[in-house]
């Protein structure tokens, strides 16, 4: 059993290494692919796939590094009893502080998954982690600033984005608490279950100082998350290149269908929340204000690349219900917003 577990772990690490080599190879050899005389020319569409893929990965890596470093700090410095001490004992009252906490940290949807995963492992209730998961990528000050500059002439978009994100984060957390209570929905590896990491903590015989522990956990988490980021970025780049957007635009002529189309765009394009407002602004003459808000609220909560990360680290049933709740909540809230306010 130990040999099989070791080989399985080695295989996953090898896959991550191959994906990393593929990314580096594409990054440094893209010009040679454009060289017709060298006989290396490839179709323009696949060059476009490569360009979009590199753009998504390069955009996401700084935030992944931020996320895994924060995750490592949580692992080393945050004790389990600390979370229980500061969180309200009432499950529903704990939702509001979690949403407020999301407004403090400049973390995008790429980086939030490892942080929430680590917080839940440290004892944070599942529903509180869910609130932080959907709130932080939208409510943080960097996203607020980018949305302001993209929609300076229509600040309704900024106010609606931030207000809806705050309310929906609490609502989504409450719904998932009703469904799952505080049951464990994480996928645990065998090594985590048997406590193999004890040798790397202060209680083990090979005690490390906290700086070394932080660097160890950060590097381990980076390669773990990185392979899923690369896979998600590649799939998203395929959708962006080969998806016929004219078909989606043709069905986006009314409030219902345009909202659905922009939510689908947000999921497939997998844009970083710090930059998506400028993309949304480019659709201003095509889609309604409500559809643009749907794009800006839904994308940071759920997109293709963070869905792959969620499926890797959370149980499938939880992820499917999470997707359903987030999608339904955002869609219905936008419909109500357009009906009574916009």
N, C-alpha and C positions, 0 to 999 in steps of 0.2 A: 504493500500500500504506500509506503514511504517513497519507494522508487517511482511508482506511477505518479504520485503527487509531485515529485521533483521534476519528472519528465514533462508533466503538464505545465508546470510553472516555467520550465526552460523553454517549452514551445511557445508560450505566450510572450516571453521576453524576446525570443528570436523573431517572432512576428512583428513586435514593436520595433526591433532593430532594423528589419527589412523596410518597414514603412518609413522610418526615419531616413534611411539611405535613399529611398525613392524620392522623398521630399528634397533632400540635399542635391541629388542628382538632377532633378528637374530644375531646381533653383539655379544651379551653376552651368547648366548646359542648354538652356532655353534658346540662346542665340544660335547654337549650332543646328537646331532643328529648323531654323528659318533659312539656313544656307542651302539654296537650291543646287549649287555647283558641287557640294560635297555629297550629294545623293542622299541626304538625310531629311529631305523635306517631307512633312506630314500634312494632312489636311488642315485647313485653316480652322475648322470647327474644333479640332482637338488641341490646337494651339490655344484657342480661346478657353477650352476646358482647363488647360494647364495654367493660364494666366489667372483665371478666376480662382482656381484651387490655391495657387500660391498667395493670392490676395487674401483669401479667407484665413489661411493658416498664419500668414505673417501678421494679420490684424488681430488674431486670437491669441497668439503665443505670449505676448506681454501680459495679457490678463490671466492666462493659464498659469504663468509663473507667479503672478501676484496671488492667485487663488491657492496654489499648492504651498506657497510659502506661509500664507495665513493659516492654511490647514495644518502645516507642520508646527507652527507656533501654538495652535490650539491643542495639538496632540501632546506637546511637551509641557506647556505651562498651565493649561486649563484642567483643573481637577473636576471629577464628576460631581462632587458635592457642591462645587461653586455654582454650577448651573441650577441645581435644585434650590440653592439658597436665595438666588436673585429672581428666579421666575415665579410669578404668582401661582399659588396652588390651584386656583380655579382655572380649568382648562380654557374657558372662553375669555377670561380676563387676560390670559397670557398672550392672546392673539394680537392685541393692540400694541404692546411693547415690541413684539417681533416686527410688526409693520413699521414702527417708528425707527427701530434699529436698522431696517433696510434703507432708510433715508440718509444714513450716516456714511456708509462705506461705498466708495467708488468701484463697485464690482459688477462686471457684466455677466451675461448668462453663461459664458464659457467658464468663468472662474467660480461661479457660485456652487456648482455641483460638488466639487471636492470639499468645499467649506461646510456645506450643509451635511454631507455624508459624515464628515469628521465630528461635527457637533452632535449629530444623532448618536454616533458611536460613543460619545462622551456623556450621553444621558439626556440630551435635549429631546423633549417629546416630539413625536413625528409631525403632528399638526403645526407645531411652532416652527419646525424646520421647513415645512411646506410654505408657510407665510413668508419666511425669509427667502426661500427659493424663488418665489414669484415676485416679491416686492423689491428686493435689492437691485436687480438689473434695471429697474425703471425709476425708482424713487431717488436714486443717488444724485448728488449735485452735478456731476459731470453730464449726465443725461438731461437733466433739467436745463443746463446751460446750452447744450447743443440743440435742444428742441426750441428754446427761446430764439436762438440765432436763425434757425431754419424757418420759423413761423413768426417772425417779428411783426408782420402785418396782420396776423390772425392768431392772437394769443389765446383764443378759445381752445385751440388744439393743445397748447401747453397745459392749461388748467384742467381740461378734460382728461388728458393723459395721466397727469399726476393724481387727480382726484379719483378717477376710476381705478387706477392701480392700487391705491391705498384701500379703497372699499372692497375691491374684488379679492385682494390678498387675504383680508380678514374673512370674507365670505367663503373663499375656497378652502382656507384652513379649517373653518368651522364644519364645512361639509365633509371633508376628509376625516375630521375627528369623529363625526357621527358614524362614518362608515368603518373606520379602522380602529377607533379609540387610540390606545397607545401600543398597539401590537407591533412587533418587529417586522419591518418590510425591507430591510437591507439584505443584500446577498453577502454572506460571510464566507471567506475562504477557509479552507481547513486549517491553515496556519494561524489565522485569526482566532478560530474556535479553540485551538489547543494552547493558545498563548505563547506562540513561538517567539514573539517580540520581547518577552521578558528579559532576554539577555541584553537588550538594548536600553533598558530602563534603569532607574536608580536602584531597583530592587534586585537586579540580576548580578551574577558574578563578574560580568564584563561591563562594569559601569562606565558610561560615557558622560562627559559633561553636556550641558544642555545645548550648547552651540552645535556640537557634533550631532546630537540627536536631531536637532532641527534641520540641519543640512542633510542628514541621512533620510529623514522622512520626506523632505521636500523633493529630493532627487528621485526617490522611489515613487512618490505620487505623480511627479511630472511624467515619467516614462509610462506609468500606468494610464494616466489620462491622455497623454499625447497620442497614443495609437488610436484611441477612439475619436479624438479630434481630427486626425488625418483622414480616417475612414469617413467620418461625417462630412468633412470639407470636400472630399472627392465626390461623394454622392450629390452633395448640394451643387457642386460645379457642373456636374452632368445635367441636373435639372435646369440650372440657369442657362446652359448652352442649348439644349435640345428641346426645351419646353416651348411650345408655340404660344407666345403671349397674346397674339392677336385673337386667339380663340377665347382666352379668358377675358380679354377686354371687351369682346363682343357680347358677353353675357353679363357684364358688369354695369348694365344700364339703369338698374333700379336699386333702391336702398338695400333690399334683401340680398340680391345676387352680388352687388358691388362689395358689400361687406364680406361676403363669403370669399370672393375673389381676392381681396386684399389680405384676408387672414391666410389664405392659401399661399399667396406671394410671400408673406412674412415667414411662414413655416419653411418654404422651399429655398428662399434666398439666404436664410441663415445669417443675416447681417448682425454685426455687433451693435448693441443698444446705444453705444456712444456715437454711432454714425448713421443710424437708420433714419433719423429725422430728415436728413438732407435728401435721402432717396425718396422718402414719402412726399416731401415738398415737390419733387419733380413730377408726381402724379396729380398735382393740385388741379390741373385743368381737365383731368379725365374722370376723377372719382370725387364723390361727395366728401364733405368734411367728416361725416361719421365713418365712412370707409377708411379714411386716412387715420383716424383715431384707432380704429380696429387694428390696422397694420402696426401702429406704434405701441399698442397695449399687448397684443397677442404675441408678436415676434419675440420680445424679450422673455416672456413667460414660457414659450414653447417654440422651438424650431428644430430643424432636422438634426443638427449636430448635437444639441444638448439632449434630444430624445435618445440618440444612440448612447450617450453617456449614462442617462437614467436607466436604460435597459441593461447596461453593463453592471450597475451597482445597486439597483433596486429590483424587487421581485416584479415579474412581468404583470401580474394582476394589478398591483398597485400602480404601475406606470400607465396601464391602459385606462384605469379608472381616473387617474390624475389627468390624462389627456382629455378624456370625456368631460370631466368637470370644468377644466380650464376653458375648453372650446365652447361648451354650452354657456358658461357664465359670461364670457366675453361677448359672444354673439348676441345673447339676450339683452345684456346691458347696453350694447350699442344700439339695438333696436329701440329700447326705451329712451335712450338719450336722443335719438333722432326724432322720436315721436313727441316728446314733451319739452325738449330744450333747444335742439339745433334747428 
